[in-house]
Amino acid sequence: MNRVLVRAVAVAVVLAFYPLAALAHIGSPDVFLDGQAGPYRLLVTVRPPRVVPGIADVEILTADPDIGQVHIVPLLLTRAVAQFAPVSDLAVPSPDDPRLFTGHLWMMMIAEWQVQVTVDGQQGSGTLSVPVPALPQSTLGMHPIVRAVLLVFMVLLSVGFIAIVSTMFREARLEPGIEPGPEARRRGRIAGAAATCLVVVVLVLGNSWWSAEASTYESHIYKPLRMEPSIAPGARLRLALKDPGWIFTRRVDDFIADHDHLMHLFIVSPALDRFWHLHPNEMTTGTFEQQLPTVPQGRYDLFADVVHKTGVPETIAASLDIPAPEGAPLETMHGDDSGWSADRPPAHIVWVRGTDPLVAKRLTLLTFRVEDASGQPATDLELYMGMPGHAIILRDDRRVFAHVHPFGSAPMATLQIAMPSGDDPHAQHHLAGSPAVAMPRRGGPSTVTFPYGFPESGNYRIFVQVKRGGVIETGAFDAHVD
């Protein structure tokens, strides 16, 4: 009988003051972007809201010391809507680091948003758009102390109301100083009992109303597409995408190409000692097929990346039992398909690590150097699907999966919607002045850098993929995050 008031007040308090964070990939909610706002290089981190409406936290780290002001504003990703922009907020510089600016933005509806960052400085102004999905991930729990305080207030209000009604009917007709008689006390008891019944009815009805509201909101919590894998004749992997029953209409016929493919599929073994990066083709609406490479018998985890034409990216997870070794040699498959196993000779990729430990929730630049057989910087790097490199980050218990690139964690297709840049679909990925991402078509620098923040502590494996002389190389690196 006491839950309705507690819940109602608590939700108001939580939505107003609780710092929220949200979705990206699987278990990796934050969005990272290393890009150019005009002449300024920015490293932007956006932590989307976990509930919608909710607050997104924004951090902007600049590489230039001459920044004057940084303005941020949330816009729907659609360019037609973006022209009706609200008044921007002024990001606040950090007292500890003048290059770091922070701000908070409300995202009021379930959609793909963009955080537009405008920088003013001595070299003029520039703008960068960061695509951010705002999808409700969960309901928020209440702190036990808050629950206890609200429970006490509810009991006091209920008991106080009953006492006031009982006293009013018992003593309102008496002259001052006159003690209530049997009849007056009887009226007071009857009125108190009626008030108690009224309080119980109000609390029961209120609790029923709140339960219905909570159930309605529960249906709004994001559910990714469901993937049903199977093996068809000829050792072909078939992936059927299904509507998970989310309250919002789900479509499986609106995918757009990201890095030239409608789907990027990652297959990993339980021990993370085998890894494949494949690109199934859409055979019918919502059904993809891929010739399996030679995969040993066992159970494997599958992660499929797709992007809807609205710009909303999804990572769909499933598991598959492969009963017997089967498949075709990887060399005979699509030119962008690749694989790795721990029993192969290691790739000539070196993780350039600093002395600082990896810490959860902290933006880190993961830098890797590619070498030739003699240990010298490689000179034959090429773009792999339009990018200097790809990094797949997996926690050992699969609670975290992230597919990131040198420009950040947002898919290329979504960035193209946020920042259209002419005919070259990869133009945003060759950002002048940004050593983490700038690379010519061939023969570029020998290092690739990925901006990322590990969402939680634990043990991770990082798969790094580059292309050299037409051959895709994969390196695997273990990381412990404090």
C-alpha positions in Angstrom: 0.0 0.0 0.0 3.0 2.3 0.3 4.6 1.7 -3.0 2.8 4.2 -5.2 3.9 7.3 -3.5 7.4 6.0 -3.1 7.7 5.1 -6.8 6.1 8.3 -8.1 8.3 10.7 -6.1 11.4 8.6 -6.7 11.0 8.6 -10.5 10.6 12.3 -10.5 13.8 12.7 -8.4 15.8 10.2 -10.5 14.8 11.7 -13.8 15.6 15.2 -12.6 19.0 14.6 -11.0 20.4 11.2 -11.8 23.4 11.1 -14.2 22.5 8.7 -17.0 24.4 6.7 -19.6 23.4 4.4 -22.4 23.7 2.2 -25.5 26.3 1.5 -28.0 27.3 -2.0 -29.3 26.8 -4.5 -26.5 27.6 -3.4 -23.0 29.7 -0.5 -24.4 27.3 2.4 -24.2 29.5 5.5 -24.8 30.1 7.0 -28.2 33.6 8.2 -29.2 34.6 10.3 -32.1 38.0 11.6 -33.1 37.3 14.3 -35.8 37.8 17.8 -37.1 35.6 20.8 -36.3 37.0 23.1 -39.0 40.7 23.6 -38.1 40.4 22.0 -34.6 40.9 18.4 -33.8 38.4 17.1 -31.2 38.1 13.9 -29.1 34.5 13.8 -28.2 32.8 11.4 -25.7 29.1 11.2 -25.4 27.4 9.1 -22.7 23.8 8.7 -23.9 20.8 8.4 -21.5 19.9 5.1 -20.1 16.3 6.1 -19.9 14.4 8.4 -22.4 13.8 11.3 -21.8 17.2 11.5 -20.2 20.4 13.4 -19.9 23.5 12.8 -22.1 26.9 13.7 -20.7 29.3 15.2 -23.2 33.1 15.6 -22.9 35.2 17.4 -25.5 38.9 17.2 -25.4 40.7 19.6 -27.8 44.2 19.2 -29.2 44.5 23.0 -29.7 45.2 25.4 -26.8 43.6 28.5 -28.4 39.9 27.4 -28.0 37.6 30.2 -26.8 34.2 28.6 -26.4 32.5 25.3 -27.2 28.8 25.1 -27.8 26.8 21.8 -27.9 23.2 21.2 -29.0 21.2 18.0 -29.5 19.5 17.5 -32.8 17.7 14.7 -34.5 19.9 13.0 -37.0 17.6 13.9 -39.9 18.9 17.0 -41.7 15.5 18.4 -42.3 14.8 18.5 -38.6 18.3 19.8 -37.7 17.6 23.2 -39.3 15.1 23.9 -36.4 17.9 23.7 -33.8 17.2 24.8 -30.2 19.5 27.2 -28.4 22.9 25.6 -27.9 24.4 25.1 -24.4 27.8 26.4 -23.5 30.2 23.6 -22.5 32.2 24.3 -19.3 36.0 24.2 -19.4 37.6 22.0 -16.7 39.5 23.8 -14.0 42.1 21.0 -14.1 42.6 20.9 -17.9 41.8 24.0 -20.0 41.5 21.7 -23.1 38.6 19.7 -21.6 35.0 20.9 -21.9 32.0 19.2 -20.4 28.2 19.6 -20.8 24.9 17.9 -20.3 22.0 17.6 -22.9 18.5 16.4 -22.6 17.4 13.9 -25.2 13.6 13.9 -25.1 12.5 11.0 -27.5 13.6 7.6 -28.7 15.5 8.3 -31.9 19.0 8.6 -33.5 20.3 11.9 -32.4 23.4 14.0 -33.1 25.3 16.1 -30.7 26.5 19.1 -32.7 29.7 20.6 -31.4 30.7 24.1 -32.4 34.1 25.4 -31.6 35.2 29.1 -31.6 38.9 30.0 -31.4 41.7 32.1 -32.8 41.6 30.1 -36.1 37.8 30.8 -36.5 35.0 28.4 -35.9 34.2 24.8 -36.8 31.4 22.3 -36.3 31.5 18.5 -35.7 28.4 16.2 -35.5 28.5 13.1 -33.3 25.7 10.6 -33.9 24.2 9.2 -30.7 21.4 6.6 -30.4 18.9 7.4 -27.6 17.2 4.1 -26.8 15.8 3.3 -23.4 17.9 0.5 -21.9 16.3 -0.1 -18.5 14.4 1.3 -15.6 16.3 2.9 -12.8 16.4 1.5 -9.3 15.9 3.6 -6.2 18.5 4.1 -3.5 17.5 2.4 -0.3 17.9 5.6 1.7 15.6 7.5 -0.6 13.1 4.6 -0.4 13.2 4.7 3.4 12.7 8.5 3.6 9.8 8.4 1.1 8.2 5.5 3.0 8.4 7.5 6.3 6.8 10.6 4.6 4.0 8.4 3.1 3.2 6.9 6.5 3.2 10.3 8.2 0.9 11.7 5.6 -1.5 8.8 5.7 -1.6 8.7 9.5 -1.8 12.5 9.7 -4.8 12.6 7.3 -6.6 9.9 9.2 -6.0 11.7 12.5 -7.1 15.0 11.2 -10.4 13.6 9.8 -11.1 11.7 13.1 -10.4 14.7 15.2 -12.5 17.0 13.0 -15.6 14.9 13.3 -15.1 14.2 17.0 -14.4 17.8 18.2 -15.5 20.3 15.6 -19.0 20.8 17.2 -17.8 21.1 20.7 -17.3 24.4 22.6 -13.7 25.2 23.7 -12.7 23.3 26.8 -15.5 20.7 26.5 -14.4 17.1 26.6 -15.9 14.9 23.8 -18.6 12.6 25.0 -19.5 9.0 23.9 -21.4 10.3 20.8 -18.6 12.6 19.7 -16.0 9.8 20.1 -18.2 7.4 18.1 -18.4 10.0 15.3 -14.6 10.3 15.4 -14.1 6.6 15.2 -16.5 6.2 12.3 -14.8 9.1 10.5 -11.3 7.7 11.2 -12.4 4.3 9.8 -13.8 5.9 6.7 -10.6 7.9 6.3 -8.6 4.8 6.6 -10.6 3.0 4.0 -10.2 6.0 1.7 -6.4 6.0 2.2 -6.3 2.3 1.4 -8.4 2.7 -1.7 -6.3 5.6 -2.9 -3.1 3.7 -2.4 -4.4 0.6 -4.0 -5.7 2.4 -7.1 -2.6 4.5 -7.2 -0.4 1.4 -7.1 -2.5 -0.2 -9.9 -2.1 3.0 -12.0 1.6 3.1 -11.4 2.0 -0.6 -12.2 0.2 0.0 -15.5 2.5 2.9 -16.2 5.6 0.9 -15.3 4.4 -1.9 -17.6 3.9 0.5 -20.4 7.4 1.9 -20.0 8.8 -1.6 -19.8 7.4 -2.2 -23.3 9.5 0.8 -24.5 12.8 -0.6 -23.3 14.9 -1.3 -26.3 15.0 -4.9 -27.7 17.6 -5.6 -30.4 16.6 -7.6 -33.5 16.7 -11.4 -32.9 19.0 -13.5 -35.0 18.4 -17.2 -35.6 21.5 -18.9 -37.1 21.5 -22.2 -38.8 23.7 -24.2 -41.2 22.3 -24.8 -44.7 23.5 -27.5 -47.1 26.9 -26.7 -48.6 28.3 -25.4 -45.2 26.4 -22.2 -45.7 25.7 -20.1 -42.6 22.1 -18.7 -42.7 21.1 -15.8 -40.4 17.4 -15.0 -40.1 16.6 -11.7 -38.5 13.3 -11.5 -36.6 11.2 -8.8 -35.0 11.8 -9.1 -31.2 8.3 -7.8 -30.3 9.4 -4.3 -29.3 6.5 -1.8 -29.1 8.1 0.3 -31.9 7.9 -1.0 -35.4 11.0 -3.0 -36.3 12.1 -3.4 -39.9 14.5 -5.9 -41.5 14.3 -4.4 -45.0 15.9 -1.0 -44.4 19.6 -1.7 -43.9 22.2 0.5 -45.5 25.8 -0.4 -46.4 28.5 0.3 -43.8 32.0 0.0 -45.1 30.5 -1.4 -48.3 28.6 -4.2 -46.6 25.1 -4.6 -45.2 26.3 -6.8 -42.4 29.6 -7.3 -40.6 29.6 -10.7 -38.8 32.1 -11.7 -36.1 32.4 -15.3 -35.0 34.5 -16.0 -31.9 35.3 -19.2 -30.0 34.6 -19.6 -26.2 38.3 -19.2 -25.4 38.7 -16.3 -27.8 41.4 -18.2 -29.6 39.7 -18.2 -32.9 38.1 -15.2 -34.7 36.5 -14.6 -38.0 35.3 -11.3 -39.6 32.8 -12.1 -42.4 30.3 -10.3 -44.6 27.1 -12.2 -45.3 24.9 -11.3 -48.3 21.2 -10.6 -48.0 19.4 -13.3 -49.9 15.8 -12.4 -49.0 14.4 -9.7 -46.8 15.8 -10.2 -43.4 17.8 -13.4 -44.3 21.6 -13.3 -44.8 23.9 -16.1 -46.0 27.6 -16.7 -45.9 29.8 -19.5 -47.0 31.4 -20.8 -43.8 35.2 -20.9 -43.6 36.8 -24.0 -42.2 35.5 -23.9 -38.6 36.4 -26.6 -36.1 33.6 -28.3 -34.2 32.2 -26.5 -31.2 30.0 -23.7 -29.9 30.6 -20.2 -31.2 29.4 -16.7 -30.4 28.1 -14.5 -33.2 27.9 -10.7 -33.3 26.3 -9.1 -36.4 26.6 -5.3 -37.0 23.9 -3.6 -39.2 22.8 0.0 -39.7 19.2 1.1 -40.5 18.6 3.9 -43.0 17.5 6.1 -40.1 21.1 5.9 -38.9 20.4 3.6 -35.9 23.1 0.9 -35.6 22.4 -2.5 -34.0 24.6 -5.3 -32.9 22.8 -8.6 -32.8 24.2 -11.5 -30.8 23.5 -15.2 -31.0 25.2 -18.6 -30.5 25.7 -21.5 -32.9 26.8 -25.1 -32.4 28.8 -26.4 -35.3 28.6 -30.2 -35.1 31.6 -31.1 -37.3 34.5 -29.3 -39.0 33.3 -27.9 -42.3 33.6 -25.0 -44.6 35.8 -23.6 -47.4 39.3 -22.3 -47.1 39.2 -18.6 -46.2 41.4 -17.7 -49.1 38.7 -18.7 -51.6 36.1 -16.4 -50.0 35.2 -12.7 -50.3 38.2 -10.4 -50.4 37.2 -8.6 -47.2 36.6 -11.8 -45.1 39.3 -12.6 -42.6 40.2 -14.9 -39.8 42.7 -15.5 -37.0 43.6 -18.3 -34.7 46.1 -18.5 -31.8 48.1 -21.4 -33.5 49.1 -19.2 -36.4 52.3 -17.2 -36.6 51.6 -13.8 -34.9 51.0 -10.7 -37.1 53.6 -8.0 -37.1 51.5 -5.6 -35.0 52.7 -4.1 -31.7 50.6 -2.4 -29.1 52.3 0.9 -28.2 51.3 1.1 -24.5 52.1 3.8 -22.0 52.9 3.2 -18.4 49.5 4.3 -17.1 47.0 1.4 -16.3 43.8 1.0 -18.2 40.9 2.4 -16.2 37.2 1.9 -16.9 35.1 4.9 -18.1 38.2 6.8 -19.2 38.9 7.8 -22.8 42.0 6.0 -24.0 43.9 6.2 -27.3 44.8 2.6 -28.2 47.8 2.9 -30.6 49.2 0.0 -32.6 52.3 0.0 -34.8 52.6 -2.2 -37.8 56.1 -3.6 -38.6 57.7 -5.5 -41.4 59.5 -8.8 -40.9 62.7 -7.0 -39.8 60.9 -4.9 -37.2 60.9 -1.7 -39.1 57.8 0.4 -39.7 55.7 -1.1 -42.4 55.4 0.9 -45.6 52.8 -1.2 -47.5 49.6 -0.4 -45.4 46.4 -0.1 -47.4 42.9 0.9 -46.4 40.8 -2.1 -45.2 37.2 -1.4 -46.3 38.0 2.3 -46.3 39.6 2.4 -42.9 43.3 2.3 -41.8 42.2 -0.4 -39.3 39.5 -2.1 -37.4 39.4 -3.0 -33.7 37.0 -5.5 -32.1 37.0 -5.4 -28.3 35.6 -8.3 -26.3 35.4 -8.9 -22.6 36.2 -12.4 -21.7 32.6 -13.1 -20.5 31.1 -11.5 -23.7 29.3 -8.8 -21.6 31.1 -6.2 -23.8 31.5 -6.2 -27.5 32.6 -3.1 -29.5 33.6 -2.6 -33.1 35.6 0.6 -33.4 37.7 2.5 -36.0 40.4 5.1 -35.9 37.7 7.9 -36.1 35.7 6.3 -33.2 32.8 4.0 -32.4 30.0 5.4 -34.7 29.4 3.5 -37.9 30.6 5.1 -41.1 27.0 5.0 -42.6 25.6 6.9 -39.6 28.5 9.5 -39.8 27.6 10.0 -43.4 24.1 11.0 -42.4 25.3 13.3 -39.7 28.1 14.9 -41.8 27.4 14.5 -45.5 30.6 15.2 -47.4 30.1 14.9 -51.1 30.8 11.9 -53.3 33.6 10.2 -51.4 31.9 7.9 -48.8 35.2 7.7 -46.8 35.9 11.5 -46.7 35.0 11.8 -43.0 37.6 9.1 -42.3 40.6 11.0 -43.7 40.5 13.9 -41.3 43.3 16.4 -42.0 45.4 17.2 -39.0 44.3 14.1 -37.0 47.2 11.7 -36.8 44.9 9.0 -35.4 42.9 8.8 -38.6 44.7 10.6 -41.4 46.0 8.2 -44.0 46.4 8.3 -47.8 45.0 5.5 -49.9 48.3 3.6 -49.9 51.7 3.8 -48.1 50.5 5.7 -45.1 51.9 5.9 -41.6 52.7 2.6 -39.8 50.4 3.2 -36.8 46.7 3.1 -36.2 45.0 4.6 -33.2 41.5 3.8 -31.8 39.7 6.1 -29.3 37.9 4.0 -26.8 36.8 3.9 -23.2 36.4 0.5 -21.6 32.9 0.5 -20.0 33.8 -1.6 -16.9 36.7 -3.4 -15.3 37.7 -6.9 -16.3 39.8 -8.8 -18.8 39.5 -8.0 -22.5 40.9 -9.2 -25.8 41.4 -6.7 -28.6 41.5 -7.9 -32.2 43.3 -5.4 -34.5 43.0 -5.8 -38.2 45.0 -4.0 -40.9 45.6 -4.6 -44.6 49.1 -4.9 -46.1 49.9 -5.5 -49.7 46.4 -6.9 -50.3 46.6 -9.3 -47.3 44.5 -8.8 -44.1 46.5 -9.2 -40.9 44.9 -9.7 -37.5 46.7 -9.2 -34.1 45.2 -10.2 -30.7 46.1 -8.4 -27.5 45.0 -9.0 -23.9 44.1 -6.1 -21.6 43.2 -5.9 -18.0 41.1 -2.9 -17.0 41.0 -1.6 -13.4 
